Amino acid sequence: MGSSFEDLEVWKKSCRLAVTIYKLLRDCRDYGIKDQMLRSSISIPSNIAEGSERNSIPDFQRFLNIANGSAAELRTQVYISREVEILSKNDSKKIIQELKSISKMIQALKNSMGKTVNR
Protein backbone atom coordinates (compact mmCIF):
# COMPACT_ATOMS: atom_id res chain seq x y z
CA MET A 1 0.00 0.00 0.00
CA GLY A 2 3.00 2.24 0.25
CA SER A 3 2.44 5.45 2.12
CA SER A 4 0.78 6.07 5.46
CA PHE A 5 -2.90 6.83 5.96
CA GLU A 6 -1.87 10.32 7.09
CA ASP A 7 -0.93 11.03 3.47
CA LEU A 8 -4.41 10.21 2.14
CA GLU A 9 -6.39 13.33 1.21
CA VAL A 10 -9.66 11.57 2.05
CA TRP A 11 -8.39 10.84 5.57
CA LYS A 12 -7.33 14.49 6.03
CA LYS A 13 -10.64 15.77 4.70
CA SER A 14 -12.69 13.43 6.89
CA CYS A 15 -10.65 14.42 9.97
CA ARG A 16 -11.35 18.08 9.24
CA LEU A 17 -15.05 17.27 8.90
CA ALA A 18 -15.08 15.46 12.28
CA VAL A 19 -13.53 18.56 13.87
CA THR A 20 -16.19 20.74 12.21
CA ILE A 21 -18.96 18.49 13.56
CA TYR A 22 -17.46 18.68 17.05
CA LYS A 23 -17.33 22.47 16.90
CA LEU A 24 -20.86 22.85 15.51
CA LEU A 25 -22.32 20.57 18.17
CA ARG A 26 -20.23 21.86 21.07
CA ASP A 27 -23.25 23.52 22.73
CA CYS A 28 -25.88 21.03 21.56
CA ARG A 29 -27.96 19.74 24.45
CA ASP A 30 -29.62 16.96 22.47
CA TYR A 31 -27.11 14.37 23.62
CA GLY A 32 -28.67 11.51 21.65
CA ILE A 33 -28.20 12.99 18.19
CA LYS A 34 -24.97 14.70 19.25
CA ASP A 35 -23.43 11.39 20.35
CA GLN A 36 -24.57 9.63 17.16
CA MET A 37 -23.19 12.36 14.91
CA LEU A 38 -19.86 12.52 16.73
CA ARG A 39 -19.50 8.74 16.52
CA SER A 40 -20.35 8.70 12.82
CA SER A 41 -17.98 11.55 12.02
CA ILE A 42 -15.10 9.93 13.92
CA SER A 43 -15.81 6.56 12.32
CA ILE A 44 -15.04 7.82 8.81
CA PRO A 45 -11.33 8.70 9.22
CA SER A 46 -10.85 5.99 11.86
CA ASN A 47 -11.94 3.23 9.47
CA ILE A 48 -9.83 4.67 6.67
CA ALA A 49 -6.82 4.62 8.99
CA GLU A 50 -7.50 1.14 10.34
CA GLY A 51 -8.04 -0.35 6.90
CA SER A 52 -4.89 1.28 5.58
CA GLU A 53 -2.80 -0.25 8.34
CA ARG A 54 -4.11 -3.79 7.71
CA ASN A 55 -1.64 -4.35 4.83
CA SER A 56 -4.29 -6.23 2.89
CA ILE A 57 -6.19 -4.80 -0.06
CA PRO A 58 -9.38 -6.76 0.70
CA ASP A 59 -9.26 -5.62 4.34
CA PHE A 60 -8.62 -2.03 3.32
CA GLN A 61 -11.54 -2.14 0.89
CA ARG A 62 -13.79 -3.60 3.59
CA PHE A 63 -12.87 -0.78 5.99
CA LEU A 64 -13.45 1.76 3.20
CA ASN A 65 -16.94 0.31 2.82
CA ILE A 66 -17.50 0.80 6.55
CA ALA A 67 -16.20 4.39 6.31
CA ASN A 68 -18.57 5.05 3.42
CA GLY A 69 -21.44 3.61 5.44
CA SER A 70 -20.57 5.97 8.29
CA ALA A 71 -20.58 8.89 5.84
CA ALA A 72 -24.09 7.92 4.70
CA GLU A 73 -25.16 7.55 8.33
CA LEU A 74 -23.83 11.02 9.15
CA ARG A 75 -25.55 12.52 6.10
CA THR A 76 -28.85 11.11 7.36
CA GLN A 77 -28.22 12.56 10.81
CA VAL A 78 -27.39 15.94 9.28
CA TYR A 79 -30.69 15.95 7.35
CA ILE A 80 -32.58 15.17 10.56
CA SER A 81 -30.59 17.74 12.55
CA ARG A 82 -31.46 20.38 9.99
CA GLU A 83 -35.16 19.57 10.20
CA VAL A 84 -35.22 19.81 14.01
CA GLU A 85 -33.09 22.98 13.84
CA ILE A 86 -29.99 21.63 15.57
CA LEU A 87 -27.98 22.62 12.49
CA SER A 88 -28.65 25.62 10.28
CA LYS A 89 -29.62 25.11 6.66
CA ASN A 90 -26.31 26.66 5.60
CA ASP A 91 -24.15 24.47 7.86
CA SER A 92 -26.05 21.33 6.93
CA LYS A 93 -25.73 22.10 3.21
CA LYS A 94 -21.95 22.51 3.53
CA ILE A 95 -21.59 19.30 5.56
CA ILE A 96 -23.70 17.29 3.13
CA GLN A 97 -21.61 18.56 0.19
CA GLU A 98 -18.45 17.63 2.08
CA LEU A 99 -19.80 14.17 2.90
CA LYS A 100 -20.76 13.53 -0.72
CA SER A 101 -17.25 14.54 -1.76
CA ILE A 102 -15.70 12.26 0.88
CA SER A 103 -17.89 9.35 -0.26
CA LYS A 104 -16.75 9.86 -3.86
CA MET A 105 -13.12 9.96 -2.72
CA ILE A 106 -13.56 6.76 -0.70
CA GLN A 107 -15.14 5.02 -3.68
CA ALA A 108 -12.36 6.22 -5.99
CA LEU A 109 -9.72 4.97 -3.57
CA LYS A 110 -11.46 1.62 -3.33
CA ASN A 111 -11.78 1.38 -7.11
CA SER A 112 -8.11 2.23 -7.56
CA MET A 113 -7.22 -0.94 -5.70
CA GLY A 114 -9.03 -3.15 -8.17
CA LYS A 115 -11.93 -5.48 -7.75
CA THR A 116 -10.34 -7.97 -5.38
CA VAL A 117 -12.80 -7.71 -2.49
CA ASN A 118 -15.83 -9.90 -1.98
CA ARG A 119 -18.96 -7.89 -1.40
PAKOL-61344 format. One record per residue (C-alpha): z, y, x; residue in three letters. Coordinates in nm, 3 decimals, always signed. Example, Ala and Ser with C-alpha at 12.3 -4.5 7.8 and 13.67 -1.06 7.14 Angstrom:
+---------+---------+---------+------+
!      c3 !      c2 !      c1 ! type !
+---------+---------+---------+------+
!  +0.780 !  -0.450 !  +1.230 !  ala !
!  +0.714 !  -0.106 !  +1.367 !  ser !
+---------+---------+---------+------+
This chain:
+---------+---------+---------+------+
!      c3 !      c2 !      c1 ! type !
+---------+---------+---------+------+
!  +0.000 !  +0.000 !  +0.000 !  met !
!  +0.025 !  +0.224 !  +0.300 !  gly !
!  +0.212 !  +0.545 !  +0.244 !  ser !
!  +0.546 !  +0.607 !  +0.078 !  ser !
!  +0.596 !  +0.683 !  -0.290 !  phe !
!  +0.709 !  +1.032 !  -0.187 !  glu !
!  +0.347 !  +1.103 !  -0.093 !  asp !
!  +0.214 !  +1.021 !  -0.441 !  leu !
!  +0.121 !  +1.333 !  -0.639 !  glu !
!  +0.205 !  +1.157 !  -0.966 !  val !
!  +0.557 !  +1.084 !  -0.839 !  trp !
!  +0.603 !  +1.449 !  -0.733 !  lys !
!  +0.470 !  +1.577 !  -1.064 !  lys !
!  +0.689 !  +1.343 !  -1.269 !  ser !
!  +0.997 !  +1.442 !  -1.065 !  cys !
!  +0.924 !  +1.808 !  -1.135 !  arg !
!  +0.890 !  +1.727 !  -1.505 !  leu !
!  +1.228 !  +1.546 !  -1.508 !  ala !
!  +1.387 !  +1.856 !  -1.353 !  val !
!  +1.221 !  +2.074 !  -1.619 !  thr !
!  +1.356 !  +1.849 !  -1.896 !  ile !
!  +1.705 !  +1.868 !  -1.746 !  tyr !
!  +1.690 !  +2.247 !  -1.733 !  lys !
!  +1.551 !  +2.285 !  -2.086 !  leu !
!  +1.817 !  +2.057 !  -2.232 !  leu !
!  +2.107 !  +2.186 !  -2.023 !  arg !
!  +2.273 !  +2.352 !  -2.325 !  asp !
!  +2.156 !  +2.103 !  -2.588 !  cys !
!  +2.445 !  +1.974 !  -2.796 !  arg !
!  +2.247 !  +1.696 !  -2.962 !  asp !
!  +2.362 !  +1.437 !  -2.711 !  tyr !
!  +2.165 !  +1.151 !  -2.867 !  gly !
!  +1.819 !  +1.299 !  -2.820 !  ile !
!  +1.925 !  +1.470 !  -2.497 !  lys !
!  +2.035 !  +1.139 !  -2.343 !  asp !
!  +1.716 !  +0.963 !  -2.457 !  gln !
!  +1.491 !  +1.236 !  -2.319 !  met !
!  +1.673 !  +1.252 !  -1.986 !  leu !
!  +1.652 !  +0.874 !  -1.950 !  arg !
!  +1.282 !  +0.870 !  -2.035 !  ser !
!  +1.202 !  +1.155 !  -1.798 !  ser !
!  +1.392 !  +0.993 !  -1.510 !  ile !
!  +1.232 !  +0.656 !  -1.581 !  ser !
!  +0.881 !  +0.782 !  -1.504 !  ile !
!  +0.922 !  +0.870 !  -1.133 !  pro !
!  +1.186 !  +0.599 !  -1.085 !  ser !
!  +0.947 !  +0.323 !  -1.194 !  asn !
!  +0.667 !  +0.467 !  -0.983 !  ile !
!  +0.899 !  +0.462 !  -0.682 !  ala !
!  +1.034 !  +0.114 !  -0.750 !  glu !
!  +0.690 !  -0.035 !  -0.804 !  gly !
!  +0.558 !  +0.128 !  -0.489 !  ser !
!  +0.834 !  -0.025 !  -0.280 !  glu !
!  +0.771 !  -0.379 !  -0.411 !  arg !
!  +0.483 !  -0.435 !  -0.164 !  asn !
!  +0.289 !  -0.623 !  -0.429 !  ser !
!  -0.006 !  -0.480 !  -0.619 !  ile !
!  +0.070 !  -0.676 !  -0.938 !  pro !
!  +0.434 !  -0.562 !  -0.926 !  asp !
!  +0.332 !  -0.203 !  -0.862 !  phe !
!  +0.089 !  -0.214 !  -1.154 !  gln !
!  +0.359 !  -0.360 !  -1.379 !  arg !
!  +0.599 !  -0.078 !  -1.287 !  phe !
!  +0.320 !  +0.176 !  -1.345 !  leu !
!  +0.282 !  +0.031 !  -1.694 !  asn !
!  +0.655 !  +0.080 !  -1.750 !  ile !
!  +0.631 !  +0.439 !  -1.620 !  ala !
!  +0.342 !  +0.505 !  -1.857 !  asn !
!  +0.544 !  +0.361 !  -2.144 !  gly !
!  +0.829 !  +0.597 !  -2.057 !  ser !
!  +0.584 !  +0.889 !  -2.058 !  ala !
!  +0.470 !  +0.792 !  -2.409 !  ala !
!  +0.833 !  +0.755 !  -2.516 !  glu !
!  +0.915 !  +1.102 !  -2.383 !  leu !
!  +0.610 !  +1.252 !  -2.555 !  arg !
!  +0.736 !  +1.111 !  -2.885 !  thr !
!  +1.081 !  +1.256 !  -2.822 !  gln !
!  +0.928 !  +1.594 !  -2.739 !  val !
!  +0.735 !  +1.595 !  -3.069 !  tyr !
!  +1.056 !  +1.517 !  -3.258 !  ile !
!  +1.255 !  +1.774 !  -3.059 !  ser !
!  +0.999 !  +2.038 !  -3.146 !  arg !
!  +1.020 !  +1.957 !  -3.516 !  glu !
!  +1.401 !  +1.981 !  -3.522 !  val !
!  +1.384 !  +2.298 !  -3.309 !  glu !
!  +1.557 !  +2.163 !  -2.999 !  ile !
!  +1.249 !  +2.262 !  -2.798 !  leu !
!  +1.028 !  +2.562 !  -2.865 !  ser !
!  +0.666 !  +2.511 !  -2.962 !  lys !
!  +0.560 !  +2.666 !  -2.631 !  asn !
!  +0.786 !  +2.447 !  -2.415 !  asp !
!  +0.693 !  +2.133 !  -2.605 !  ser !
!  +0.321 !  +2.210 !  -2.573 !  lys !
!  +0.353 !  +2.251 !  -2.195 !  lys !
!  +0.556 !  +1.930 !  -2.159 !  ile !
!  +0.313 !  +1.729 !  -2.370 !  ile !
!  +0.019 !  +1.856 !  -2.161 !  gln !
!  +0.208 !  +1.763 !  -1.845 !  glu !
!  +0.290 !  +1.417 !  -1.980 !  leu !
!  -0.072 !  +1.353 !  -2.076 !  lys !
!  -0.176 !  +1.454 !  -1.725 !  ser !
!  +0.088 !  +1.226 !  -1.570 !  ile !
!  -0.026 !  +0.935 !  -1.789 !  ser !
!  -0.386 !  +0.986 !  -1.675 !  lys !
!  -0.272 !  +0.996 !  -1.312 !  met !
!  -0.070 !  +0.676 !  -1.356 !  ile !
!  -0.368 !  +0.502 !  -1.514 !  gln !
!  -0.599 !  +0.622 !  -1.236 !  ala !
!  -0.357 !  +0.497 !  -0.972 !  leu !
!  -0.333 !  +0.162 !  -1.146 !  lys !
!  -0.711 !  +0.138 !  -1.178 !  asn !
!  -0.756 !  +0.223 !  -0.811 !  ser !
!  -0.570 !  -0.094 !  -0.722 !  met !
!  -0.817 !  -0.315 !  -0.903 !  gly !
!  -0.775 !  -0.548 !  -1.193 !  lys !
!  -0.538 !  -0.797 !  -1.034 !  thr !
!  -0.249 !  -0.771 !  -1.280 !  val !
!  -0.198 !  -0.990 !  -1.583 !  asn !
!  -0.140 !  -0.789 !  -1.896 !  arg !
+---------+---------+---------+------+
